[in-house]
Amino acid sequence: MNFVVPASLEAEINECITHYPRKRSASLMVLHALQEHFGHVSKDALEWTARKLEMEPISVFELVTFYPMFRQEPVGRFHLKLCRTLSCALGGSHELYHHLCTKLGLNPHAHGSQTTPDGRFTVEFVECLASCGTAPVLMCNEKLHEKVTVAGTEKILSQCQG
């Protein structure tokens, strides 16, 4: 396996583990640290975590697949998360998703996240973004956009420089 955790990150993870009564209790924090550094939790990162915390890999895999904040694949430089739950769906999130996918050359009927070939954008439907009163909502990386319209998506895309 070629997966290598930099010494500084491993030191940070080792320190984090000391704050818990059992190693496995630090699993979410370790996964967050790895994802923050590498951009996603790869199979190798998952196996490294299991060894580090003296757990079975399946137990770590269950965490990564249960919690929606963990990504198993890299995402684009601009990660567009569009809420699909009831308030947002009634507010037009499905139309916004279709518009974004079409504009970026992605399949508006595909399931799961999709990344543009240049790696610039990832578009995905997500569950509740906790802003039902301002539906539909979209997050671009960590910035929340409320009451988004088709024109609003155009403005958001134009702000994604770099």
C-alpha positions as CSV (number, residue, x, y, z in Angstrom):
1,M,0.0,0.0,0.0
2,N,1.3,3.4,-1.0
3,F,-0.9,5.4,1.4
4,V,1.3,7.7,3.6
5,V,0.0,10.0,6.3
6,P,2.4,12.9,6.8
7,A,4.2,12.9,10.1
8,S,2.6,16.2,11.2
9,L,-0.9,14.9,10.5
10,E,-0.2,11.6,12.2
11,A,1.1,13.5,15.3
12,E,-2.2,15.5,15.3
13,I,-4.2,12.3,15.0
14,N,-2.2,10.7,17.8
15,E,-2.9,13.7,20.0
16,C,-6.6,13.5,19.2
17,I,-6.7,9.8,20.2
18,T,-5.4,10.7,23.7
19,H,-8.6,12.6,24.4
20,Y,-10.8,9.5,24.2
21,P,-11.2,6.6,26.7
22,R,-10.9,4.1,23.8
23,K,-9.1,4.5,20.5
24,R,-12.2,3.7,18.5
25,S,-14.0,6.6,20.0
26,A,-11.8,8.9,18.0
27,S,-12.8,7.4,14.7
28,L,-15.0,10.2,13.4
29,M,-12.3,12.8,14.3
30,V,-9.6,10.8,12.6
31,L,-11.7,10.4,9.5
32,H,-12.4,14.2,9.5
33,A,-8.7,14.9,9.8
34,L,-7.8,12.5,6.9
35,Q,-10.6,13.9,4.7
36,E,-9.5,17.5,5.4
37,H,-6.0,16.7,4.4
38,F,-6.6,14.4,1.4
39,G,-9.9,15.7,0.2
40,H,-11.8,12.4,0.7
41,V,-11.5,9.1,2.6
42,S,-10.0,6.6,0.2
43,K,-10.0,2.8,0.7
44,D,-6.4,3.1,1.9
45,A,-7.3,5.9,4.4
46,L,-10.1,3.7,5.7
47,E,-7.8,0.7,6.2
48,W,-5.1,3.0,7.7
49,T,-7.7,4.3,10.2
50,A,-8.8,0.8,11.1
51,R,-5.2,-0.3,11.9
52,K,-4.5,2.9,13.8
53,L,-7.6,2.5,16.0
54,E,-7.4,-1.3,16.3
55,M,-10.7,-1.8,14.6
56,E,-11.9,-4.0,11.8
57,P,-12.0,-2.2,8.4
58,I,-15.7,-2.9,8.0
59,S,-16.4,-0.9,11.2
60,V,-14.7,2.1,9.7
61,F,-16.4,1.5,6.3
62,E,-19.8,1.6,8.1
63,L,-19.0,5.0,9.5
64,V,-17.8,6.4,6.1
65,T,-20.9,5.1,4.3
66,F,-23.4,6.1,7.0
67,Y,-22.4,9.8,7.6
68,P,-23.0,11.9,4.5
69,M,-20.2,14.4,5.3
70,F,-17.6,11.8,4.4
71,R,-16.6,11.5,0.7
72,Q,-15.1,8.3,-0.8
73,E,-14.1,10.0,-4.0
74,P,-12.4,13.3,-4.7
75,V,-14.7,16.2,-5.5
76,G,-14.2,19.2,-7.8
77,R,-12.7,22.5,-6.7
78,F,-16.2,23.9,-6.4
79,H,-18.6,21.4,-4.6
80,L,-22.2,22.4,-5.3
81,K,-24.6,20.7,-2.9
82,L,-28.2,21.2,-3.6
83,C,-30.8,20.3,-1.0
84,R,-33.5,17.9,-2.3
85,T,-35.7,17.5,0.8
86,L,-39.3,18.6,0.8
87,S,-39.1,22.4,1.3
88,C,-36.4,22.7,-1.3
89,A,-38.0,20.3,-3.7
90,L,-41.2,22.3,-3.5
91,G,-39.2,25.5,-4.0
92,G,-37.7,24.2,-7.3
93,S,-34.4,22.4,-6.3
94,H,-35.0,19.7,-8.9
95,E,-35.2,22.3,-11.7
96,L,-32.1,24.0,-10.3
97,Y,-30.2,20.6,-10.3
98,H,-31.3,20.0,-13.9
99,H,-30.1,23.4,-14.9
100,L,-26.7,23.1,-13.2
101,C,-26.1,19.7,-14.7
102,T,-27.1,20.8,-18.2
103,K,-25.0,24.0,-17.9
104,L,-21.9,22.0,-16.7
105,G,-22.3,19.1,-19.2
106,L,-23.3,16.6,-16.6
107,N,-26.2,14.1,-16.7
108,P,-29.2,15.6,-14.9
109,H,-30.7,12.1,-14.6
110,A,-27.7,10.4,-13.0
111,H,-27.7,9.4,-9.3
112,G,-25.0,10.4,-7.0
113,S,-22.4,13.2,-7.3
114,Q,-20.9,14.0,-10.7
115,T,-17.7,15.9,-11.4
116,T,-16.9,17.8,-14.6
117,P,-14.1,16.3,-16.7
118,D,-11.8,19.2,-15.8
119,G,-12.3,18.5,-12.1
120,R,-13.6,22.0,-11.5
121,F,-17.2,21.3,-10.4
122,T,-18.9,18.5,-8.5
123,V,-22.7,18.7,-8.4
124,E,-24.8,16.6,-6.0
125,F,-28.2,16.4,-4.4
126,V,-27.9,16.2,-0.6
127,E,-30.3,15.8,2.3
128,C,-31.4,18.8,4.4
129,L,-29.1,21.8,4.6
130,A,-31.1,23.1,7.6
131,S,-32.5,26.2,5.9
132,C,-36.0,25.1,5.0
133,G,-37.5,28.6,5.5
134,T,-35.2,30.0,2.7
135,A,-35.7,27.2,0.2
136,P,-34.3,26.2,-2.2
137,V,-30.8,26.3,-0.8
138,L,-27.4,25.4,-2.3
139,M,-24.0,25.2,-0.8
140,C,-20.9,26.0,-2.8
141,N,-18.1,24.6,-0.8
142,E,-18.9,25.9,2.7
143,K,-21.0,29.0,1.6
144,L,-24.8,28.7,1.9
145,H,-26.9,30.3,-0.8
146,E,-30.6,30.8,0.0
147,K,-33.7,31.3,-2.1
148,V,-31.7,30.3,-5.1
149,T,-33.1,30.8,-8.6
150,V,-31.8,29.8,-12.0
151,A,-30.4,33.3,-12.4
152,G,-28.8,32.8,-8.9
153,T,-27.1,29.6,-10.0
154,E,-25.6,31.6,-12.9
155,K,-24.2,34.2,-10.5
156,I,-22.8,31.5,-8.2
157,L,-21.1,29.8,-11.1
158,S,-19.6,33.1,-12.3
159,Q,-18.2,33.6,-8.8
160,C,-16.3,30.3,-9.0
161,Q,-13.0,31.6,-10.4
162,G,-9.7,29.8,-10.2
